[in-house]
Amino acid sequence: MTVRGGVLAAILTGAILRAILLPLPGTGDVVIWKVWSANAARDVTGVYGVGGVPPERRVLRWHGEEMTVDYPPLALVELGVAGRGYRQLSPAFDDTRWLNVFVKLPGLVAEIALVALLLAWGGPVLGDDATRRVAVTFWLNPLVLLNGAALGYLDAQMAAPLVVAVMTAWTGQAAMTGLLVAVAVLTKAQAIFTVPAIAMILYRRTMRIGALAVGAAAGVVTSGIVILPFVVRGAWTNLVQALGRLATHDMLSAQAANVWWIFTWVLRVLDVGREWGWWRAISQEVRILAISRADALGYPDARIVGLGLTALAIGWACWQLRRDVTIGRAAAVAGWCVYAYAMLAAQAHENHWYAAVPLFALAAGADRRYRSVFWAISAIAALNLYLFYGWGDGSPPIVSRAWTGVDMTVLLSVVNVGVFVHAGRLILVRPAR
């Protein structure tokens, strides 16, 4: 089989797998997307509420479900477009398998667009062979398939523009870089953790502060275009209030296999060890622990500690780009920023590793030293999702977290810490000239 034939076979395989997975119901979050989609299809600028003193916090309703919105506006625009399409098929917006497909379509479009852009434009940046490897390993990646087509998360819409932004920053396209970063942040807020790395890449490739100014201006203009309709509607304060709620989630770790999940396990073991017996306590299935509970026990505020650790890790990695830099290392640092947030920040969720995977795929395609990290993160992130949700509602995992004695997700977190340290050591190594 020719190289071109192999790529086409891989793309066809990925397409078939997605066709099988898209109708699945996904996680409980998909119900939220359905509520948002049904309402955004009718009135996207009103989903946060409009005006009011204090600002109205609108409750959206659909088929007996009630939800408020706490995502940035572009995610709602995308779901609204999908909802408009579905309304042509079902004017009553019935809850069908086709609705499962439609609310997942923005992610599918993002995945297809990223693969197409890589194959069409990545050659001059990575080389043809490396570009094909990146496209195929992303398209068939187990995390990508599980996260998007099966479980229905919205991460692909954020991650795809971030990957392309790294490439445009590498080629010195400041305005396009700013636009893409703004699109990512306005889709999911955690994209903001990659901004220092992408800015550093752009500066190192252009050696001009002016390029950073152009990128920032493009990002501001893009953000203004997206937000302006909400401002005109009188929903600006409502939007700000909604996004502010993202920082108030009361969870040390929202089922993310990170350092806070290990800390959650330790606190729960200490809490019941004497009452239950130590082995029963150690082997318990870990549940989410509130930050407020840890505060009440006398521990420092996990939000502040986590944010500080994340900032230090991101700052350290970006500082490494002051030295000789390759596209592989640049992409790895951007991926590390996502990885550091998901590992060290409190409130991180089980799906927040996602953007690190395509960024490390880009790094691995350019530099084989990053391949071990790419595959390790892919496996850990996919297993993290699977152990909690299987293939989604109605298809629970066939693997029990209790099989390993100590909760398998805790052991996965320990392994993840080791991979995180290994990734940091690779970033520290000076690239070959």
TORKOL-4160 file (C-alpha; in steps of 0.2 Angstrom, whole numbers, padded with zeros to 4 digits, m for minus):
433
<pt num="1" X="0000" Y="0000" Z="0000"/>
<pt num="2" X="0006" Y="0017" Z="m0004"/>
<pt num="3" X="0009" Y="0031" Z="0009"/>
<pt num="4" X="m0006" Y="0040" Z="0001"/>
<pt num="5" X="m0017" Y="0024" Z="0002"/>
<pt num="6" X="m0012" Y="0021" Z="0020"/>
<pt num="7" X="m0017" Y="0039" Z="0025"/>
<pt num="8" X="m0034" Y="0037" Z="0016"/>
<pt num="9" X="m0037" Y="0020" Z="0024"/>
<pt num="10" X="m0033" Y="0027" Z="0041"/>
<pt num="11" X="m0045" Y="0042" Z="0038"/>
<pt num="12" X="m0059" Y="0030" Z="0032"/>
<pt num="13" X="m0056" Y="0019" Z="0048"/>
<pt num="14" X="m0058" Y="0034" Z="0059"/>
<pt num="15" X="m0073" Y="0040" Z="0050"/>
<pt num="16" X="m0082" Y="0023" Z="0052"/>
<pt num="17" X="m0077" Y="0023" Z="0070"/>
<pt num="18" X="m0085" Y="0040" Z="0073"/>
<pt num="19" X="m0101" Y="0035" Z="0063"/>
<pt num="20" X="m0103" Y="0021" Z="0076"/>
<pt num="21" X="m0099" Y="0031" Z="0091"/>
<pt num="22" X="m0108" Y="0048" Z="0087"/>
<pt num="23" X="m0126" Y="0042" Z="0091"/>
<pt num="24" X="m0121" Y="0036" Z="0108"/>
<pt num="25" X="m0129" Y="0046" Z="0122"/>
<pt num="26" X="m0112" Y="0052" Z="0130"/>
<pt num="27" X="m0110" Y="0058" Z="0148"/>
<pt num="28" X="m0122" Y="0068" Z="0158"/>
<pt num="29" X="m0114" Y="0083" Z="0150"/>
<pt num="30" X="m0122" Y="0080" Z="0134"/>
<pt num="31" X="m0139" Y="0083" Z="0142"/>
<pt num="32" X="m0132" Y="0100" Z="0146"/>
<pt num="33" X="m0127" Y="0103" Z="0128"/>
<pt num="34" X="m0144" Y="0098" Z="0122"/>
<pt num="35" X="m0152" Y="0111" Z="0134"/>
<pt num="36" X="m0140" Y="0125" Z="0128"/>
<pt num="37" X="m0142" Y="0120" Z="0110"/>
<pt num="38" X="m0161" Y="0120" Z="0110"/>
<pt num="39" X="m0161" Y="0138" Z="0118"/>
<pt num="40" X="m0146" Y="0145" Z="0108"/>
<pt num="41" X="m0154" Y="0139" Z="0092"/>
<pt num="42" X="m0168" Y="0151" Z="0096"/>
<pt num="43" X="m0159" Y="0166" Z="0105"/>
<pt num="44" X="m0141" Y="0164" Z="0107"/>
<pt num="45" X="m0137" Y="0181" Z="0114"/>
<pt num="46" X="m0150" Y="0178" Z="0127"/>
<pt num="47" X="m0144" Y="0162" Z="0135"/>
<pt num="48" X="m0134" Y="0170" Z="0149"/>
<pt num="49" X="m0149" Y="0182" Z="0153"/>
<pt num="50" X="m0151" Y="0200" Z="0148"/>
<pt num="51" X="m0149" Y="0215" Z="0160"/>
<pt num="52" X="m0155" Y="0215" Z="0177"/>
<pt num="53" X="m0149" Y="0222" Z="0194"/>
<pt num="54" X="m0141" Y="0211" Z="0199"/>
<pt num="55" X="m0138" Y="0203" Z="0182"/>
<pt num="56" X="m0151" Y="0190" Z="0178"/>
<pt num="57" X="m0144" Y="0172" Z="0178"/>
<pt num="58" X="m0156" Y="0164" Z="0165"/>
<pt num="59" X="m0162" Y="0147" Z="0168"/>
<pt num="60" X="m0163" Y="0137" Z="0151"/>
<pt num="61" X="m0177" Y="0124" Z="0150"/>
<pt num="62" X="m0179" Y="0109" Z="0138"/>
<pt num="63" X="m0189" Y="0093" Z="0140"/>
<pt num="64" X="m0190" Y="0095" Z="0159"/>
<pt num="65" X="m0172" Y="0099" Z="0161"/>
<pt num="66" X="m0166" Y="0116" Z="0168"/>
<pt num="67" X="m0148" Y="0123" Z="0166"/>
<pt num="68" X="m0139" Y="0139" Z="0167"/>
<pt num="69" X="m0124" Y="0143" Z="0156"/>
<pt num="70" X="m0106" Y="0145" Z="0162"/>
<pt num="71" X="m0096" Y="0142" Z="0145"/>
<pt num="72" X="m0089" Y="0156" Z="0134"/>
<pt num="73" X="m0100" Y="0163" Z="0120"/>
<pt num="74" X="m0092" Y="0154" Z="0105"/>
<pt num="75" X="m0096" Y="0137" Z="0112"/>
<pt num="76" X="m0114" Y="0143" Z="0113"/>
<pt num="77" X="m0114" Y="0149" Z="0095"/>
<pt num="78" X="m0107" Y="0133" Z="0089"/>
<pt num="79" X="m0121" Y="0123" Z="0099"/>
<pt num="80" X="m0134" Y="0135" Z="0092"/>
<pt num="81" X="m0129" Y="0132" Z="0074"/>
<pt num="82" X="m0130" Y="0113" Z="0077"/>
<pt num="83" X="m0147" Y="0116" Z="0086"/>
<pt num="84" X="m0153" Y="0126" Z="0071"/>
<pt num="85" X="m0148" Y="0111" Z="0060"/>
<pt num="86" X="m0157" Y="0099" Z="0071"/>
<pt num="87" X="m0173" Y="0109" Z="0072"/>
<pt num="88" X="m0175" Y="0107" Z="0053"/>
<pt num="89" X="m0175" Y="0088" Z="0056"/>
<pt num="90" X="m0186" Y="0089" Z="0072"/>
<pt num="91" X="m0195" Y="0105" Z="0074"/>
<pt num="92" X="m0200" Y="0100" Z="0092"/>
<pt num="93" X="m0182" Y="0097" Z="0096"/>
<pt num="94" X="m0186" Y="0079" Z="0102"/>
<pt num="95" X="m0172" Y="0069" Z="0112"/>
<pt num="96" X="m0167" Y="0057" Z="0099"/>
<pt num="97" X="m0151" Y="0048" Z="0094"/>
<pt num="98" X="m0149" Y="0061" Z="0080"/>
<pt num="99" X="m0149" Y="0075" Z="0093"/>
<pt num="100" X="m0134" Y="0066" Z="0101"/>
<pt num="101" X="m0126" Y="0067" Z="0084"/>
<pt num="102" X="m0130" Y="0085" Z="0081"/>
<pt num="103" X="m0123" Y="0091" Z="0097"/>
<pt num="104" X="m0107" Y="0082" Z="0094"/>
<pt num="105" X="m0105" Y="0089" Z="0076"/>
<pt num="106" X="m0095" Y="0105" Z="0081"/>
<pt num="107" X="m0082" Y="0094" Z="0088"/>
<pt num="108" X="m0082" Y="0082" Z="0073"/>
<pt num="109" X="m0080" Y="0098" Z="0062"/>
<pt num="110" X="m0065" Y="0104" Z="0072"/>
<pt num="111" X="m0057" Y="0087" Z="0071"/>
<pt num="112" X="m0060" Y="0086" Z="0052"/>
<pt num="113" X="m0053" Y="0104" Z="0050"/>
<pt num="114" X="m0038" Y="0100" Z="0060"/>
<pt num="115" X="m0033" Y="0084" Z="0050"/>
<pt num="116" X="m0037" Y="0093" Z="0033"/>
<pt num="117" X="m0026" Y="0108" Z="0038"/>
<pt num="118" X="m0012" Y="0097" Z="0044"/>
<pt num="119" X="m0012" Y="0087" Z="0028"/>
<pt num="120" X="m0014" Y="0103" Z="0017"/>
<pt num="121" X="m0002" Y="0115" Z="0025"/>
<pt num="122" X="0009" Y="0106" Z="0038"/>
<pt num="123" X="0022" Y="0100" Z="0026"/>
<pt num="124" X="0032" Y="0115" Z="0025"/>
<pt num="125" X="0032" Y="0116" Z="0044"/>
<pt num="126" X="0035" Y="0098" Z="0049"/>
<pt num="127" X="0039" Y="0089" Z="0033"/>
<pt num="128" X="0027" Y="0078" Z="0023"/>
<pt num="129" X="0030" Y="0062" Z="0033"/>
<pt num="130" X="0029" Y="0070" Z="0050"/>
<pt num="131" X="0013" Y="0079" Z="0045"/>
<pt num="132" X="0005" Y="0063" Z="0040"/>
<pt num="133" X="0010" Y="0054" Z="0056"/>
<pt num="134" X="0003" Y="0068" Z="0066"/>
<pt num="135" X="m0014" Y="0069" Z="0056"/>
<pt num="136" X="m0016" Y="0050" Z="0057"/>
<pt num="137" X="m0011" Y="0048" Z="0076"/>
<pt num="138" X="m0023" Y="0062" Z="0080"/>
<pt num="139" X="m0037" Y="0055" Z="0070"/>
<pt num="140" X="m0036" Y="0038" Z="0077"/>
<pt num="141" X="m0031" Y="0042" Z="0094"/>
<pt num="142" X="m0041" Y="0033" Z="0107"/>
<pt num="143" X="m0043" Y="0049" Z="0118"/>
<pt num="144" X="m0049" Y="0059" Z="0103"/>
<pt num="145" X="m0062" Y="0045" Z="0099"/>
<pt num="146" X="m0068" Y="0043" Z="0117"/>
<pt num="147" X="m0068" Y="0061" Z="0121"/>
<pt num="148" X="m0078" Y="0068" Z="0106"/>
<pt num="149" X="m0087" Y="0055" Z="0096"/>
<pt num="150" X="m0092" Y="0044" Z="0111"/>
<pt num="151" X="m0093" Y="0055" Z="0126"/>
<pt num="152" X="m0098" Y="0071" Z="0118"/>
<pt num="153" X="m0086" Y="0084" Z="0126"/>
<pt num="154" X="m0082" Y="0101" Z="0118"/>
<pt num="155" X="m0063" Y="0100" Z="0119"/>
<pt num="156" X="m0059" Y="0097" Z="0100"/>
<pt num="157" X="m0067" Y="0115" Z="0096"/>
<pt num="158" X="m0054" Y="0122" Z="0108"/>
<pt num="159" X="m0039" Y="0111" Z="0104"/>
<pt num="160" X="m0039" Y="0112" Z="0085"/>
<pt num="161" X="m0037" Y="0131" Z="0084"/>
<pt num="162" X="m0023" Y="0129" Z="0098"/>
<pt num="163" X="m0013" Y="0117" Z="0087"/>
<pt num="164" X="m0015" Y="0128" Z="0072"/>
<pt num="165" X="m0010" Y="0143" Z="0082"/>
<pt num="166" X="0006" Y="0135" Z="0087"/>
<pt num="167" X="0010" Y="0132" Z="0069"/>
<pt num="168" X="0006" Y="0150" Z="0064"/>
<pt num="169" X="0016" Y="0157" Z="0078"/>
<pt num="170" X="0031" Y="0146" Z="0072"/>
<pt num="171" X="0029" Y="0153" Z="0054"/>
<pt num="172" X="0027" Y="0171" Z="0061"/>
<pt num="173" X="0009" Y="0174" Z="0056"/>
<pt num="174" X="0005" Y="0185" Z="0071"/>
<pt num="175" X="m0013" Y="0191" Z="0066"/>
<pt num="176" X="m0019" Y="0173" Z="0062"/>
<pt num="177" X="m0011" Y="0167" Z="0079"/>
<pt num="178" X="m0020" Y="0180" Z="0089"/>
<pt num="179" X="m0037" Y="0176" Z="0080"/>
<pt num="180" X="m0035" Y="0157" Z="0083"/>
<pt num="181" X="m0030" Y="0159" Z="0101"/>
<pt num="182" X="m0045" Y="0170" Z="0104"/>
<pt num="183" X="m0057" Y="0157" Z="0096"/>
<pt num="184" X="m0050" Y="0144" Z="0107"/>
<pt num="185" X="m0052" Y="0154" Z="0123"/>
<pt num="186" X="m0069" Y="0160" Z="0118"/>
<pt num="187" X="m0074" Y="0141" Z="0116"/>
<pt num="188" X="m0067" Y="0134" Z="0132"/>
<pt num="189" X="m0058" Y="0145" Z="0145"/>
<pt num="190" X="m0044" Y="0134" Z="0150"/>
<pt num="191" X="m0036" Y="0137" Z="0133"/>
<pt num="192" X="m0029" Y="0153" Z="0141"/>
<pt num="193" X="m0016" Y="0143" Z="0150"/>
<pt num="194" X="m0007" Y="0140" Z="0133"/>
<pt num="195" X="m0006" Y="0159" Z="0129"/>
<pt num="196" X="0011" Y="0162" Z="0137"/>
<pt num="197" X="0019" Y="0148" Z="0127"/>
<pt num="198" X="0011" Y="0153" Z="0110"/>
<pt num="199" X="0016" Y="0171" Z="0113"/>
<pt num="200" X="0034" Y="0165" Z="0117"/>
<pt num="201" X="0034" Y="0155" Z="0101"/>
<pt num="202" X="0029" Y="0170" Z="0091"/>
<pt num="203" X="0042" Y="0181" Z="0099"/>
<pt num="204" X="0056" Y="0169" Z="0097"/>
<pt num="205" X="0052" Y="0166" Z="0079"/>
<pt num="206" X="0050" Y="0184" Z="0074"/>
<pt num="207" X="0061" Y="0193" Z="0088"/>
<pt num="208" X="0049" Y="0207" Z="0087"/>
<pt num="209" X="0038" Y="0214" Z="0101"/>
<pt num="210" X="0028" Y="0221" Z="0087"/>
<pt num="211" X="0023" Y="0204" Z="0082"/>
<pt num="212" X="0016" Y="0201" Z="0099"/>
<pt num="213" X="0006" Y="0218" Z="0098"/>
<pt num="214" X="m0001" Y="0212" Z="0082"/>
<pt num="215" X="m0006" Y="0195" Z="0089"/>
<pt num="216" X="m0014" Y="0203" Z="0104"/>
<pt num="217" X="m0024" Y="0216" Z="0093"/>
<pt num="218" X="m0030" Y="0202" Z="0082"/>
<pt num="219" X="m0036" Y="0193" Z="0097"/>
<pt num="220" X="m0045" Y="0208" Z="0105"/>
<pt num="221" X="m0053" Y="0212" Z="0088"/>
<pt num="222" X="m0059" Y="0193" Z="0086"/>
<pt num="223" X="m0065" Y="0193" Z="0104"/>
<pt num="224" X="m0074" Y="0210" Z="0101"/>
<pt num="225" X="m0083" Y="0203" Z="0085"/>
<pt num="226" X="m0089" Y="0188" Z="0095"/>
<pt num="227" X="m0095" Y="0197" Z="0111"/>
<pt num="228" X="m0102" Y="0213" Z="0102"/>
<pt num="229" X="m0119" Y="0205" Z="0099"/>
<pt num="230" X="m0121" Y="0201" Z="0118"/>
<pt num="231" X="m0116" Y="0219" Z="0122"/>
<pt num="232" X="m0128" Y="0226" Z="0110"/>
<pt num="233" X="m0142" Y="0215" Z="0117"/>
<pt num="234" X="m0138" Y="0221" Z="0135"/>
<pt num="235" X="m0131" Y="0204" Z="0140"/>
<pt num="236" X="m0113" Y="0209" Z="0144"/>
<pt num="237" X="m0114" Y="0209" Z="0163"/>
<pt num="238" X="m0124" Y="0193" Z="0162"/>
<pt num="239" X="m0110" Y="0185" Z="0152"/>
<pt num="240" X="m0096" Y="0191" Z="0164"/>
<pt num="241" X="m0106" Y="0184" Z="0179"/>
<pt num="242" X="m0108" Y="0167" Z="0170"/>
<pt num="243" X="m0090" Y="0165" Z="0166"/>
<pt num="244" X="m0086" Y="0170" Z="0184"/>
<pt num="245" X="m0094" Y="0155" Z="0190"/>
<pt num="246" X="m0081" Y="0144" Z="0182"/>
<pt num="247" X="m0069" Y="0148" Z="0197"/>
<pt num="248" X="m0081" Y="0144" Z="0210"/>
<pt num="249" X="m0083" Y="0125" Z="0207"/>
<pt num="250" X="m0080" Y="0117" Z="0224"/>
<pt num="251" X="m0069" Y="0102" Z="0220"/>
<pt num="252" X="m0051" Y="0097" Z="0223"/>
<pt num="253" X="m0051" Y="0087" Z="0208"/>
<pt num="254" X="m0066" Y="0084" Z="0197"/>
<pt num="255" X="m0061" Y="0065" Z="0193"/>
<pt num="256" X="m0045" Y="0071" Z="0185"/>
<pt num="257" X="m0031" Y="0058" Z="0188"/>
<pt num="258" X="m0019" Y="0072" Z="0195"/>
<pt num="259" X="m0010" Y="0077" Z="0211"/>
<pt num="260" X="m0027" Y="0083" Z="0218"/>
<pt num="261" X="m0035" Y="0066" Z="0216"/>
<pt num="262" X="m0021" Y="0058" Z="0225"/>
<pt num="263" X="m0023" Y="0071" Z="0239"/>
<pt num="264" X="m0042" Y="0068" Z="0239"/>
<pt num="265" X="m0038" Y="0049" Z="0242"/>
<pt num="266" X="m0026" Y="0053" Z="0256"/>
<pt num="267" X="m0038" Y="0064" Z="0265"/>
<pt num="268" X="m0052" Y="0051" Z="0263"/>
<pt num="269" X="m0041" Y="0037" Z="0269"/>
<pt num="270" X="m0036" Y="0047" Z="0285"/>
<pt num="271" X="m0054" Y="0052" Z="0288"/>
<pt num="272" X="m0061" Y="0034" Z="0290"/>
<pt num="273" X="m0045" Y="0024" Z="0292"/>
<pt num="274" X="m0047" Y="0021" Z="0311"/>
<pt num="275" X="m0066" Y="0018" Z="0309"/>
<pt num="276" X="m0066" Y="0007" Z="0294"/>
<pt num="277" X="m0049" Y="m0002" Z="0296"/>
<pt num="278" X="m0034" Y="0004" Z="0286"/>
<pt num="279" X="m0036" Y="m0008" Z="0272"/>
<pt num="280" X="m0054" Y="m0005" Z="0269"/>
<pt num="281" X="m0050" Y="0014" Z="0269"/>
<pt num="282" X="m0035" Y="0012" Z="0258"/>
<pt num="283" X="m0045" Y="0002" Z="0245"/>
<pt num="284" X="m0061" Y="0013" Z="0245"/>
<pt num="285" X="m0067" Y="0020" Z="0228"/>
<pt num="286" X="m0062" Y="0038" Z="0229"/>
<pt num="287" X="m0076" Y="0051" Z="0227"/>
<pt num="288" X="m0074" Y="0070" Z="0223"/>
<pt num="289" X="m0070" Y="0080" Z="0239"/>
<pt num="290" X="m0075" Y="0098" Z="0241"/>
<pt num="291" X="m0061" Y="0112" Z="0242"/>
<pt num="292" X="m0072" Y="0119" Z="0256"/>
<pt num="293" X="m0070" Y="0103" Z="0266"/>
<pt num="294" X="m0051" Y="0103" Z="0264"/>
<pt num="295" X="m0051" Y="0121" Z="0270"/>
<pt num="296" X="m0061" Y="0116" Z="0285"/>
<pt num="297" X="m0048" Y="0103" Z="0290"/>
<pt num="298" X="m0035" Y="0117" Z="0290"/>
<pt num="299" X="m0027" Y="0115" Z="0273"/>
<pt num="300" X="m0022" Y="0130" Z="0262"/>
<pt num="301" X="m0034" Y="0136" Z="0249"/>
<pt num="302" X="m0032" Y="0123" Z="0235"/>
<pt num="303" X="m0037" Y="0136" Z="0222"/>
<pt num="304" X="m0023" Y="0147" Z="0226"/>
<pt num="305" X="m0010" Y="0133" Z="0229"/>
<pt num="306" X="m0015" Y="0125" Z="0212"/>
<pt num="307" X="m0015" Y="0141" Z="0202"/>
<pt num="308" X="0002" Y="0146" Z="0210"/>
<pt num="309" X="0010" Y="0129" Z="0205"/>
<pt num="310" X="0002" Y="0130" Z="0188"/>
<pt num="311" X="0009" Y="0147" Z="0185"/>
<pt num="312" X="0026" Y="0142" Z="0191"/>
<pt num="313" X="0026" Y="0126" Z="0179"/>
<pt num="314" X="0020" Y="0136" Z="0164"/>
<pt num="315" X="0033" Y="0150" Z="0167"/>
<pt num="316" X="0047" Y="0138" Z="0169"/>
<pt num="317" X="0043" Y="0129" Z="0153"/>
<pt num="318" X="0041" Y="0145" Z="0143"/>
<pt num="319" X="0057" Y="0151" Z="0150"/>
<pt num="320" X="0065" Y="0136" Z="0142"/>
<pt num="321" X="0060" Y="0143" Z="0125"/>
<pt num="322" X="0073" Y="0157" Z="0127"/>
<pt num="323" X="0086" Y="0145" Z="0121"/>
<pt num="324" X="0087" Y="0136" Z="0105"/>
<pt num="325" X="0070" Y="0131" Z="0100"/>
<pt num="326" X="0063" Y="0119" Z="0087"/>
<pt num="327" X="0045" Y="0116" Z="0081"/>
<pt num="328" X="0045" Y="0100" Z="0091"/>
<pt num="329" X="0050" Y="0109" Z="0107"/>
<pt num="330" X="0038" Y="0123" Z="0104"/>
<pt num="331" X="0023" Y="0112" Z="0103"/>
<pt num="332" X="0029" Y="0102" Z="0118"/>
<pt num="333" X="0030" Y="0117" Z="0129"/>
<pt num="334" X="0012" Y="0122" Z="0123"/>
<pt num="335" X="0006" Y="0104" Z="0127"/>
<pt num="336" X="0015" Y="0105" Z="0144"/>
<pt num="337" X="0005" Y="0121" Z="0148"/>
<pt num="338" X="m0011" Y="0111" Z="0146"/>
<pt num="339" X="m0003" Y="0096" Z="0155"/>
<pt num="340" X="0002" Y="0107" Z="0170"/>
<pt num="341" X="m0015" Y="0115" Z="0172"/>
<pt num="342" X="m0023" Y="0098" Z="0172"/>
<pt num="343" X="m0010" Y="0091" Z="0184"/>
<pt num="344" X="m0008" Y="0105" Z="0196"/>
<pt num="345" X="m0023" Y="0116" Z="0196"/>
<pt num="346" X="m0038" Y="0112" Z="0208"/>
<pt num="347" X="m0055" Y="0110" Z="0200"/>
<pt num="348" X="m0048" Y="0101" Z="0184"/>
<pt num="349" X="m0060" Y="0089" Z="0176"/>
<pt num="350" X="m0057" Y="0072" Z="0169"/>
<pt num="351" X="m0057" Y="0078" Z="0151"/>
<pt num="352" X="m0045" Y="0093" Z="0153"/>
<pt num="353" X="m0030" Y="0084" Z="0147"/>
<pt num="354" X="m0037" Y="0084" Z="0129"/>
<pt num="355" X="m0028" Y="0098" Z="0121"/>
<pt num="356" X="m0011" Y="0091" Z="0127"/>
<pt num="357" X="m0013" Y="0076" Z="0116"/>
<pt num="358" X="m0014" Y="0085" Z="0099"/>
<pt num="359" X="m0001" Y="0097" Z="0104"/>
<pt num="360" X="0011" Y="0083" Z="0110"/>
<pt num="361" X="0006" Y="0074" Z="0094"/>
<pt num="362" X="0013" Y="0089" Z="0084"/>
<pt num="363" X="0029" Y="0088" Z="0095"/>
<pt num="364" X="0031" Y="0070" Z="0093"/>
<pt num="365" X="0029" Y="0071" Z="0074"/>
<pt num="366" X="0043" Y="0084" Z="0073"/>
<pt num="367" X="0055" Y="0076" Z="0087"/>
<pt num="368" X="0054" Y="0057" Z="0091"/>
<pt num="369" X="0060" Y="0061" Z="0109"/>
<pt num="370" X="0042" Y="0066" Z="0113"/>
<pt num="371" X="0033" Y="0051" Z="0106"/>
<pt num="372" X="0034" Y="0042" Z="0123"/>
<pt num="373" X="0025" Y="0057" Z="0132"/>
<pt num="374" X="0012" Y="0058" Z="0118"/>
<pt num="375" X="0007" Y="0040" Z="0119"/>
<pt num="376" X="0008" Y="0040" Z="0138"/>
<pt num="377" X="m0003" Y="0055" Z="0140"/>
<pt num="378" X="m0015" Y="0048" Z="0126"/>
<pt num="379" X="m0017" Y="0032" Z="0136"/>
<pt num="380" X="m0018" Y="0040" Z="0153"/>
<pt num="381" X="m0031" Y="0052" Z="0147"/>
<pt num="382" X="m0042" Y="0039" Z="0138"/>
<pt num="383" X="m0041" Y="0027" Z="0153"/>
<pt num="384" X="m0046" Y="0042" Z="0165"/>
<pt num="385" X="m0061" Y="0045" Z="0155"/>
<pt num="386" X="m0065" Y="0026" Z="0153"/>
<pt num="387" X="m0064" Y="0021" Z="0171"/>
<pt num="388" X="m0077" Y="0034" Z="0176"/>
<pt num="389" X="m0089" Y="0034" Z="0161"/>
<pt num="390" X="m0085" Y="0019" Z="0150"/>
<pt num="391" X="m0092" Y="0023" Z="0133"/>
<pt num="392" X="m0106" Y="0034" Z="0140"/>
<pt num="393" X="m0123" Y="0032" Z="0148"/>
<pt num="394" X="m0129" Y="0014" Z="0146"/>
<pt num="395" X="m0111" Y="0008" Z="0142"/>
<pt num="396" X="m0102" Y="0008" Z="0159"/>
<pt num="397" X="m0084" Y="0002" Z="0160"/>
<pt num="398" X="m0081" Y="m0017" Z="0160"/>
<pt num="399" X="m0065" Y="m0013" Z="0170"/>
<pt num="400" X="m0068" Y="m0011" Z="0189"/>
<pt num="401" X="m0058" Y="0002" Z="0198"/>
<pt num="402" X="m0057" Y="m0010" Z="0213"/>
<pt num="403" X="m0047" Y="m0023" Z="0203"/>
<pt num="404" X="m0030" Y="m0016" Z="0208"/>
<pt num="405" X="m0034" Y="m0015" Z="0227"/>
<pt num="406" X="m0031" Y="0003" Z="0228"/>
<pt num="407" X="m0043" Y="0012" Z="0217"/>
<pt num="408" X="m0036" Y="0011" Z="0199"/>
<pt num="409" X="m0038" Y="0030" Z="0196"/>
<pt num="410" X="m0027" Y="0034" Z="0211"/>
<pt num="411" X="m0013" Y="0022" Z="0204"/>
<pt num="412" X="m0016" Y="0030" Z="0187"/>
<pt num="413" X="m0013" Y="0047" Z="0195"/>
<pt num="414" X="0003" Y="0041" Z="0202"/>
<pt num="415" X="0009" Y="0035" Z="0185"/>
<pt num="416" X="0003" Y="0052" Z="0178"/>
<pt num="417" X="0014" Y="0061" Z="0190"/>
<pt num="418" X="0029" Y="0051" Z="0184"/>
<pt num="419" X="0025" Y="0055" Z="0165"/>
<pt num="420" X="0023" Y="0073" Z="0170"/>
<pt num="421" X="0040" Y="0074" Z="0177"/>
<pt num="422" X="0047" Y="0064" Z="0162"/>
<pt num="423" X="0039" Y="0077" Z="0150"/>
<pt num="424" X="0047" Y="0091" Z="0160"/>
<pt num="425" X="0064" Y="0083" Z="0159"/>
<pt num="426" X="0062" Y="0082" Z="0140"/>
<pt num="427" X="0058" Y="0100" Z="0139"/>
<pt num="428" X="0073" Y="0105" Z="0149"/>
<pt num="429" X="0085" Y="0096" Z="0137"/>
<pt num="430" X="0092" Y="0108" Z="0124"/>
<pt num="431" X="0087" Y="0103" Z="0107"/>
<pt num="432" X="0099" Y="0097" Z="0094"/>
<pt num="433" X="0104" Y="0110" Z="0081"/>
